[in-house]
């Protein structure tokens, strides 16, 4: 029987080798210490840049984010891994009648894939290093993952706040294993290859990147279309375009993503049922149809009401009268969030048919916020499709 290697360097080399065999594109090891940007994160919360994402500011979660040993007592090392999810160009960018879905959400929910691989790696760690404690995180755990990834040598934090690797860009999922095993840490990634480039800052339609590596989530299209539970602020709706779930603009303009390799994970490849439908076909989705189409994808996160809210905004930004019948149908939706944004969209399109639909709904509408949206829609200027 072969005795597993126990010294930190041998264990580290063995676990990194197995990580690559399992399918991770990047792997590195960082010490389980307070992340370098912990104070910046705390100051970011004080500025309320996290918006309605209250889970980021929970005292217990904050403690674990700024000190890994709070998450796993006795933790010595953090194994950081990354999976490439790049899955093609944005085919709907020039067609406002079709939805744009962020690349990471065009396939099966990545949590399922990542957790499976991360679980395999944790089992390998226990086999290689002997009896150790391990705690696994994908992106829902209280970990400052990009800080740890930079310290593990995986890349640098770009001006758009995302981790960028010089070989595979920024279209990556990150995961971590906190462990009490003593591993050999990798050298931190020190160079800042962004240089004087600030394309991501200027390309953001809503100005969410307040400065280099400073994101105001309240303005971010990903936040507005996924995390925000209520109405999208009226002044931001025209800036969203036809993006119905997430946003890749700050990554699309990044020179380091110009020629990134496609993902090797077949479950991350774009699915036609996610990227193919037109906006008009989506606004009438029932709860049953929504679940059937999206239950196993990230699009399930904002639920039907949030997703149809986004679709209504996209239809309003398209501005075509071809969307009026579908939006008129959405005016009768059971959820006021959908009705209110459908009203806004009809106001953007305007015309006799849209106005008639709004006036008819106003006569029976009993939700105060929706009535306000209808009133504003009837007074708004049309967008030219």
Helices and strands as residue ranges (DSSP letters): H 8-22, E 26-31, H 38-46, G 54-57, H 59-66, H 68-71, E 77-84, E 100-101, G 103-105, H 110-129, E 134-137, H 145-151, E 156-157, E 163-164, E 172-179, H 199-203, E 209-211, E 214-215, G 217-219, H 221-222, I 223-227, H 234-240, E 243-245, H 249-252, G 255-257, G 266-268, H 272-275, H 279-282, H 287-294, G 298-300, H 303-318, G 321-323, H 324-330, H 336-349, H 352-364, H 368-379
